[in-house]
Amino acid sequence: MGLLLAAPRLHAQTAPFDLPALAALLSTRKSAEARFVEERFVAGLDQPLRSSGTLSFSAPSRFVRTTLEPRPEVMAVEGNDVTLQRGGRTRRMSLDAVPEATALVEAIRGTLTGDMAALRRHYQPRVEGSAARWRLLLTPNSQRIGTQVKQLELEGSGADLRHVEVLLTGGDRSVMSIEPSDRPAPTRPVGK
C-alpha cells in the first residue's frame, strides 16, 4: 500500500517538459547524420517540388545539407560562413548578408544544439509534448522575418529532429521529413 501512495507524489514531482527540458535533451547530441525528403508547396504549381538528400551536423555550428535529387547541390554553414555549391559553381557569403537566411539557419542549428538563446534572438519558441515526442513552434520576433516566415514547426523524438515545416506568409510551405542514417530513408510522401 505504501508504494501505491508514493506513486502520485513521484508523478507530481516530475518536471513539465518545457523549453529548458527540450534544450537539455537536444544538447546531448554533438553530431548527427540523416537523410531527408522535402516537399515544397508553391501556389500556382499543381505538384509539390520534391527534393531529397542528406543532412549532417557537428556542434556547435556546422550544418551541411547535401541535396542529391532532383539535382546535386550543397549548402554548408560553418559559424557565420555559408558555402553554396550548385552546377559546378561555388559561392561563399556571410550569413549576416541575408538576415532572413540567418533566422532559418539558426532555427535548425539552435534546435539541433539545444541553444535556446539563439532561437530566442529570432523567434518566440513554444514547446508541446514530451521527451519521447515533442513539437517546437517558432514564431518570428522581427517584422522583417515575419513578412516572409509565418511560423516554423519542428518535431522530434528524444534528441532526434524528425520533421521541419516552414509556413510562409503567402501560403507557400515546405515540409521536410528526416530519418537518422541508421534507419531506412523515408519512402512515403511527407505532404499533408
C-alpha positions as CSV (number, residue, x, y, z in Angstrom):
1,M,0.0,0.0,0.0
2,G,2.9,2.4,0.8
3,L,4.1,2.1,-2.9
4,L,0.7,3.0,-4.2
5,L,0.6,6.1,-2.0
6,A,4.1,7.1,-3.1
7,A,3.3,6.9,-6.8
8,P,1.2,10.1,-7.0
9,R,3.9,12.0,-5.2
10,L,6.5,10.9,-7.6
11,H,4.3,11.8,-10.5
12,A,3.7,15.3,-9.0
13,Q,7.4,15.9,-8.6
14,T,8.1,15.2,-12.3
15,A,9.1,18.4,-14.0
16,P,7.0,19.5,-17.0
17,F,8.5,19.1,-20.4
18,D,9.2,22.7,-21.4
19,L,11.8,24.8,-23.3
20,P,14.7,24.2,-20.8
21,A,13.9,20.5,-20.7
22,L,14.0,20.3,-24.5
23,A,17.2,22.3,-24.6
24,A,18.8,19.9,-22.1
25,L,17.7,16.9,-24.2
26,L,18.9,18.3,-27.5
27,S,22.2,19.5,-26.2
28,T,23.3,15.9,-25.5
29,R,23.7,15.3,-29.3
30,K,27.1,16.6,-30.5
31,S,26.8,15.3,-34.1
32,A,24.4,13.6,-36.4
33,E,23.8,12.4,-39.9
34,A,20.4,11.9,-41.5
35,R,18.5,11.5,-44.8
36,F,15.8,13.9,-45.7
37,V,12.9,14.2,-48.1
38,E,11.4,17.6,-48.6
39,E,8.3,18.8,-50.4
40,R,7.7,22.5,-51.2
41,F,4.2,23.5,-51.8
42,V,4.1,26.6,-54.0
43,A,1.0,28.5,-55.1
44,G,0.4,28.1,-58.9
45,L,2.1,24.7,-59.1
46,D,0.0,21.6,-59.4
47,Q,2.5,19.3,-57.7
48,P,4.9,20.0,-54.9
49,L,8.6,20.4,-55.6
50,R,10.4,17.4,-54.1
51,S,14.0,17.0,-53.1
52,S,16.0,14.5,-51.1
53,G,19.5,14.1,-49.8
54,T,21.5,14.1,-46.6
55,L,22.0,16.3,-43.6
56,S,25.0,16.4,-41.3
57,F,25.6,18.4,-38.1
58,S,28.5,18.9,-35.8
59,A,28.1,21.0,-32.7
60,P,28.3,23.9,-32.2
61,S,27.9,25.4,-35.6
62,R,28.5,23.2,-38.6
63,F,25.4,22.2,-40.6
64,V,25.5,20.7,-44.1
65,R,22.6,20.0,-46.4
66,T,23.5,17.9,-49.5
67,T,20.7,17.6,-52.0
68,L,21.0,14.6,-54.3
69,E,17.7,14.8,-56.1
70,P,16.4,16.4,-58.3
71,R,19.9,17.9,-58.9
72,P,23.0,17.9,-56.8
73,E,23.7,20.9,-54.6
74,V,25.4,21.5,-51.2
75,M,24.8,24.2,-48.6
76,A,27.4,24.2,-45.9
77,V,27.2,26.5,-42.9
78,E,30.2,26.9,-40.6
79,G,29.8,29.5,-38.0
80,N,28.7,32.7,-39.9
81,D,30.1,31.4,-43.3
82,V,27.9,29.8,-45.9
83,T,29.2,27.9,-48.9
84,L,26.8,27.0,-51.8
85,Q,27.8,24.5,-54.5
86,R,25.5,24.1,-57.4
87,G,26.1,23.2,-61.1
88,G,29.9,23.3,-60.8
89,R,29.9,26.7,-59.2
90,T,30.8,27.7,-55.6
91,R,29.5,30.8,-53.9
92,R,30.6,31.9,-50.4
93,M,28.9,34.5,-48.3
94,S,28.3,35.6,-44.8
95,L,25.0,34.8,-43.0
96,D,25.0,38.5,-41.9
97,A,24.4,39.5,-45.5
98,V,21.0,37.7,-45.6
99,P,19.2,38.1,-42.2
100,E,16.2,36.0,-43.3
101,A,18.5,33.1,-44.1
102,T,20.3,33.6,-40.8
103,A,17.0,33.2,-39.0
104,L,16.2,29.9,-40.8
105,V,19.7,28.5,-40.3
106,E,19.6,29.5,-36.6
107,A,16.2,27.8,-36.2
108,I,17.8,24.5,-37.3
109,R,21.1,24.9,-35.6
110,G,19.6,26.3,-32.4
111,T,17.3,23.3,-32.2
112,L,20.0,20.8,-33.0
113,T,22.3,22.1,-30.3
114,G,19.6,23.0,-27.8
115,D,20.7,26.6,-27.9
116,M,17.5,28.3,-26.9
117,A,19.2,31.7,-26.6
118,A,20.0,31.6,-30.3
119,L,16.4,30.7,-31.0
120,R,15.0,33.5,-28.8
121,R,17.1,36.0,-30.8
122,H,14.9,35.4,-33.8
123,Y,11.8,33.6,-32.5
124,Q,9.2,33.2,-29.8
125,P,9.6,29.5,-29.0
126,R,6.8,27.3,-27.6
127,V,7.2,23.6,-26.7
128,E,4.5,20.9,-26.7
129,G,4.6,17.2,-25.9
130,S,7.1,15.1,-24.0
131,A,10.7,14.0,-24.4
132,A,9.5,11.0,-26.4
133,R,7.6,13.1,-28.9
134,W,8.0,16.9,-28.9
135,R,7.0,19.8,-31.0
136,L,8.7,23.2,-31.1
137,L,6.8,26.1,-32.6
138,L,8.8,29.1,-33.6
139,T,7.1,32.5,-34.4
140,P,9.4,35.2,-35.8
141,N,10.2,38.1,-33.4
142,S,11.1,40.7,-36.1
143,Q,8.8,42.2,-38.6
144,R,11.4,41.8,-41.3
145,I,11.5,38.0,-40.9
146,G,7.7,37.9,-40.2
147,T,7.0,39.4,-43.6
148,Q,8.3,36.2,-45.1
149,V,8.0,33.5,-42.5
150,K,4.8,32.9,-40.6
151,Q,6.0,30.0,-38.4
152,L,8.3,27.1,-38.2
153,E,7.2,23.8,-36.7
154,L,9.9,21.3,-35.7
155,E,9.1,17.9,-34.3
156,G,11.3,15.2,-32.8
157,S,11.7,12.2,-30.7
158,G,14.3,12.3,-28.0
159,A,17.4,14.1,-29.3
160,D,16.4,13.4,-32.9
161,L,14.9,16.1,-35.1
162,R,12.4,14.3,-37.3
163,H,10.2,16.9,-39.1
164,V,10.6,20.6,-40.1
165,E,7.7,22.6,-41.6
166,V,8.2,26.2,-42.7
167,L,5.0,28.1,-43.2
168,L,5.5,31.2,-45.3
169,T,3.2,34.3,-45.1
170,G,2.0,34.0,-48.7
171,G,0.6,30.5,-48.1
172,D,3.5,28.5,-49.5
173,R,5.2,26.0,-47.2
174,S,7.9,23.3,-47.1
175,V,7.7,20.1,-45.3
176,M,10.9,18.1,-44.5
177,S,10.9,14.5,-43.1
178,I,14.2,13.5,-41.5
179,E,15.4,10.0,-40.8
180,P,18.7,9.3,-38.9
181,S,21.2,7.5,-41.1
182,D,21.0,4.3,-39.1
183,R,17.3,3.9,-40.1
184,P,15.7,3.4,-43.6
185,A,15.1,6.6,-45.6
186,P,11.6,7.9,-45.7
187,T,9.6,6.4,-48.5
188,R,6.2,7.9,-48.2
189,P,5.2,11.4,-49.3
190,V,5.6,14.0,-46.5
191,G,2.8,16.4,-47.6
192,K,-0.4,16.7,-45.8
